[in-house]
Amino acid sequence: RSGAIARISPVMHAVEAFAKKGGNVLGICNGFQVLTESGLLPGALKRNDNLHFISRHHHLKVIGNDNAFLKKLEKECVVNIPIAHHDGNYYIGPEGLKALYDNDQVLLHYCDADGNVSNPNGSVDAIAGVCNKGKNVFGLMPHPERAMESVLGSDDGIAMLEGFIAS
């Protein structure tokens, strides 16, 4: 599984201790995989439904913004962020999914430009990003760090990362 080897890296002890003390941790793409494998975030990432690597811009709808990561974005707003993954299909069982919504841990859904569900990889409930219950550990498959210049397709990643950096 993606992230399984990295999860046992010695540095993960420091990451886990930092998160337990309330430090903000952000896992993008492979980092999200590591955070789920280490248990810092619920769920798992598996192969995309189409079994192919996906690399393109895709829209995301902000579901939860009461956290350091997305606080600069309005709830329900749609951003255009690149995705680039082979193992980006977020999975969590029915009880875990209910808990995510009950605890406001779902941050982002995959969507089209109008905010309608458009799921590129088969993720449960079109989930693109989640956080932990403490709202200090964040994971997402899309790449906001690649959305910094509108001339390159989008600068929507700036607001996403500004909130995290400022916290």
C-alpha positions in Angstrom: 0.0 0.0 0.0 1.1 3.5 -0.7 2.6 5.1 2.3 3.1 1.8 4.2 6.9 1.9 4.2 7.2 5.6 4.9 4.9 5.2 7.9 7.6 3.2 9.7 10.3 5.8 9.0 11.9 7.1 12.2 10.8 10.7 11.4 7.2 9.6 11.9 7.7 9.4 15.6 8.4 13.1 15.6 5.5 13.9 13.3 3.1 11.9 15.6 4.4 13.6 18.7 4.1 17.0 17.1 0.5 16.3 16.0 -0.4 15.0 19.5 0.8 18.3 21.0 -1.6 20.1 18.6 0.9 21.0 15.9 -0.5 21.4 12.4 0.4 18.7 9.9 -0.4 18.7 6.2 -0.1 15.7 4.0 -0.5 16.3 0.2 -0.8 13.3 -2.1 1.9 10.8 -0.9 1.8 12.7 2.4 -1.9 11.9 2.7 -1.2 8.3 2.1 1.5 8.3 4.9 -0.9 10.0 7.3 -3.6 7.4 6.7 -1.2 4.5 7.0 0.2 5.9 10.2 -3.2 6.3 11.7 -3.0 10.1 12.0 -6.0 10.3 9.6 -8.8 7.8 9.2 -9.3 5.8 6.0 -6.9 4.5 3.4 -5.9 5.4 -0.2 -6.1 2.7 -2.9 -5.7 2.5 -6.7 -7.8 4.8 -8.8 -10.9 3.0 -10.1 -9.6 3.3 -13.7 -6.3 1.8 -12.6 -4.4 4.6 -14.4 -2.3 7.6 -13.2 -4.4 10.8 -13.4 -2.7 14.1 -14.0 -4.9 17.2 -14.7 -6.6 20.1 -13.0 -9.8 19.2 -11.2 -12.4 21.2 -9.3 -12.9 20.8 -5.5 -15.8 22.0 -3.3 -14.9 23.3 0.2 -17.1 21.3 2.6 -15.4 22.2 5.9 -13.5 25.5 6.5 -13.6 25.7 10.3 -9.9 24.7 10.4 -6.5 26.3 9.9 -6.1 24.8 6.4 -9.2 26.1 4.7 -10.2 29.1 6.8 -9.4 31.6 4.0 -11.9 29.9 1.7 -15.7 30.1 1.9 -17.7 27.0 2.5 -19.2 25.6 -0.7 -16.7 27.6 -2.9 -15.2 25.7 -5.8 -11.4 25.8 -6.5 -9.4 24.4 -9.4 -6.5 22.4 -8.2 -4.2 19.9 -10.0 -4.4 16.2 -9.2 -1.6 13.7 -10.0 -2.0 10.3 -8.5 -2.3 6.6 -9.2 -3.4 5.6 -5.7 -5.7 8.4 -4.8 -9.0 6.6 -4.3 -10.0 7.5 -0.7 -11.7 4.6 1.1 -13.4 4.4 4.5 -16.1 2.1 5.6 -19.7 3.2 6.3 -19.3 3.7 10.0 -16.1 5.7 9.5 -17.7 7.8 6.8 -20.6 8.6 9.2 -18.1 9.6 11.9 -16.2 11.9 9.4 -19.4 13.8 8.7 -20.6 13.8 12.3 -17.3 15.3 13.4 -17.0 17.8 10.4 -13.8 16.1 9.2 -14.6 16.1 5.5 -12.8 19.1 4.0 -13.1 18.7 0.2 -15.2 16.9 -2.4 -14.2 16.4 -6.0 -16.7 18.3 -8.3 -17.1 20.1 -11.6 -16.8 23.8 -12.1 -20.5 24.3 -11.0 -19.9 22.3 -7.7 -21.7 19.1 -8.9 -20.0 15.8 -7.9 -17.4 14.7 -10.4 -15.3 11.9 -9.0 -12.1 11.3 -11.0 -10.8 8.3 -9.0 -13.6 6.5 -7.3 -13.1 8.0 -3.8 -15.9 7.2 -1.3 -18.4 10.1 -1.5 -16.1 11.9 -3.8 -13.9 12.9 -0.8 -10.7 14.7 -1.8 -9.5 15.7 1.7 -10.1 15.1 5.4 -8.8 16.1 8.8 -8.5 14.5 12.2 -11.0 15.1 15.0 -8.6 17.7 16.5 -8.6 19.6 13.2 -4.8 19.9 13.2 -3.9 17.1 10.8 -5.0 17.6 7.2 -4.7 15.3 4.2 -5.7 15.7 0.6 -4.8 14.1 -2.7 -4.9 17.3 -4.9 -1.8 19.5 -5.1 -2.5 23.1 -3.9 1.2 23.8 -4.1 0.9 23.4 -7.9 -1.8 26.0 -8.2 0.1 29.2 -7.6 0.0 31.0 -10.9 -3.2 31.6 -12.9 -1.1 31.6 -16.1 -0.4 27.9 -15.3 -4.1 27.0 -14.9 -5.0 28.3 -11.4 -3.8 30.2 -8.4 -6.5 28.8 -6.1 -3.8 26.9 -4.1 -2.6 30.2 -2.6 -5.6 30.7 -0.3 -5.5 27.1 0.7 -1.9 27.2 1.8 -2.0 30.7 3.3 -4.4 29.6 6.0 -2.1 26.7 6.9 1.0 28.8 6.9 -0.5 31.5 9.0 -1.6 29.1 11.7 
